[in-house]
Amino acid sequence: MSSLPAIIAHRGYSTLYRENSPAAWIGAIEAKADYIEVDVRVTRDGGIVCCHDKDLQRLVGRDDAIADMASAELAAIEADGFPAAPPLALLFETVPEDRPILFDVKDELPGSLDILLAALAKVPNRALTLGLHSSGSVRHMRDGGWTRPVLGLIKGFDEEAFFAAGGDILRIWEWDTAPGRIAGHVERGRPVWITAGEGATGRRVGDFADAELLRMTREGASGFLVNDPVAARNVLEEAPGTRS
């Protein structure tokens, strides 16, 4: 195999650092991850923050919905020494312009997508990929002028509509990689990225098993979302026939 799959640091280097934090982003950069994956949400006053959950219950014990909070209020809430939901500006201050970022867009209301589109239009030189959960969202962003890549975080029944709407890369969950599933798309020229763990794997999302990572690589997967980018890279580089 001439090249290794891309390693996407799931919520940053989240094995070692608090997810979606500056420490996790810096850790992912130092680990030489190919992409840093970041979850984004929109606040009540139109700010964009980096947080997976819809509230801060898991991080700081607050059940206020991020969509109902103002940006200034969120900025004052810390977890492990950093903003619990860092603003988009802090992400861009922390991550160099030439480092690719994958956004998992958690708020796909049309108004929220428009806010995100306007914010990202201000950084045209950044290597950004949008992770969207429906073909309708893909179409909305393409119609709004988004020309950079789109990853489909979608249900299986929506895959054809995703590509028809202008999607570029398909994400498949590891637990959904039955024989032929990956290859069926790769043979049609469609890149496939895998989110490791979750579901029937018995592992938390982003955690991987070495043998499964290699199996999916052999079947044609060209990217993996993992919590430990260093360990994943080592597995791929050390396996016979996969070294770049």
N, C-alpha and C positions, 0 to 999 in steps of 0.2 A: 504494500500500500504506500503510495507516494507521499501522503500527508496524513497528519493526525486529525481527528475530529476537534472542533472548537470546544474549549472548556469555558463554560459560562458560570461565573461565581454566583450561586443562588443567594440573593439578598446580601451580596458581598461574601467575604470569607467568613461565613456564618458559623462554621465549626469552631473557630477560635474567638470570634468577636460578636458583639451584639448585632443582630441583623439590621440592615438598612441604617447603619451608623457610619460616621466618617472613619472610625477605626476599621470597620469591615471593608470599606471601599479601599482604604490605603493598604490593608492586608491583601486584598485581591490584586491590587496593582503590583505589590512586592512579590506575590506568588506568580506573577506573569499570566494571570487568567486572560483569555482572549476577549471576554466580555464581562462586564459587571452588571448583574441583573438587579434592578431596583423597582420596588412597588411604589406607585404614585396614586395619590388621592387629591381631591379638591376640597378646600375649606369653605366655610359659609361665605367668606368675603372674597372668594375667587383666588385664594392662594393655592399653590401646589406644594404638597409635602410628600415625604417618602415614608410610607408605612404600609405594611401588609394588611393588618386588621382594620375593620371599620371603626374601631374604638381603641382606647389605650388600656383596656382591662388587663390584658396579658402582660403588658410592659410595665405599667405603673399602678394598676388597680383602679383605674378610672373608666367608667362605662359611658362617658360622654361620646357621642358619635362625632367623628372628625368633620363630617359634613355640616354639623351644627355648631362648630367652634370657629372662632376667628383666628387668623394667623398669629396675631400678637399673643393671644392666650396660649396657643400651642407652643410657641417659641419659648415660653417661660417654664414649660414642663420638661424635666430632664429624666433620662434613664441611663445609668452607668456613666454619668459625666457628660453626656451629649444630649441634644434635644431628642425627646422621645420620637418625634415625627419631624425630622430635619427638613427645612425648606429646600426647594429645588435649587435655589441660589447657592446653598451650602454644598450641595452635591457638585455643582459646576465649579465652585471654588476649590474643591478638594481633588476632583478627578481632572487630570490634564485633558486638553481638548482632543488630543489624538487617541485617547483610550475609548474604545467602543463601549457603549452602554445599551442595555436592553431594558426597556420600560415594560413592566407588567401593569397595564392600565386598569385600575380597580373600579374607577367611576366612569361609566360609559354613557351617562346621560348626554344628549346632544350638546347642551350648554357647557357641560364639563369638558367634553371633547374639544369644543371650540376654544375654551380657555387654554387647554393644553397645546392645541395647534398654534395659537398665537404666541405662547411662551416659547415654544421650540423653534418658531420661525425666527426668533432673535438670535439663535445660535446655529446658523446655516452650515457652518464648517465642522460641526461635531458629527461623529459617526454614531448615529442614533438609530435604534430599531424599536418599533412599537410592537408590543405584545397585546393583541386585541382578542376579545372573547366572542365576537359574532361577525358574520359577513356584513351585517348592516353597519357596524362600527367601521369596518374597513372601507366600505363605500363612502361613508360620511367623511372620513379623513382624506381619502383620495379626492373626493369632490371638493374638499376644502383646500387642496393644494399640496398635501403630503406626498413627497416623491421618494422619501427614503424607505428602507425595507420595513416590511410588516411580517411579524410572526403570528401564526394562528394558534391561539390558546382556546381551541374550539371543540365542540362535540363532534363525534364522528360523522353524524348525519349532515353536518354543515360544511364538510371539507370541500366538496366541489364548488359550492357557493362561495367559499372563502377565496379560492383561487380565481374564480370568475370575477370577484369584486376587486381583484388587484393584489391579493396576498402573495407573499414570496416564499416563506418557509413554514412548514407545518410542524407544530409541536405535538408529540405523542407521549402520553404517560407510559412509563416503563411497564406497568401492569397491563397495558393494552397492546403489547408488542407480540401478539400471536405470530406463529410462523408465516412469513410472507407479508406481514403488515407493513413493515418498513420498506422492504424491497419493492413492494407494489407501487409505492410512490416514487422511490428513487429511480426505478426503471422508466418512469414518465418524466424524469428530469426535475423532480421536486425535492429540494433539500428537506431533510427530516432531522429535527432536534428532539432529544428525549429529556423529560424531567424524571430523574431517578427517584426511586422509592415510592412510598405511599401505597394505598390500596392493598392488594393481595401480596405485595412484597413483604409486608410486615415491618418495613423500615419507615422511618419518618421521611417526609418529602425532602429530597436533596441528598439523602444518604444512598450509597451504592454498594453493590457486591462486585468484587473484581471480575468474577467469571461472567456476570451479566453485562458488565460494561464492555468486555471484549466480544461477547456474543453479538451485542447490538452494533458494535463497530464493524464486525464482519458482515452483518446484514445490510450495512450501508448508512447507518446513522452518521451525520456529519457534525453533530454538536450535542453536548450533555450539560444539563443544568444540575450542578452538584454543590454541596455545602463545603467540600474540602477540595479546592482546585489543585493543590499540591499533590495530594494522594492520587487523585484521578489522573493527573498528568503522568505521574510515576508509573501507574498501572499500564497506561497506553504505551509509554516509551519503552518499557522493559519487556513487553510482550513480543515474541517472535513475529515478524511480518507486519508490525504496525509502526515501527520506528520511522520517523520522517527523514 
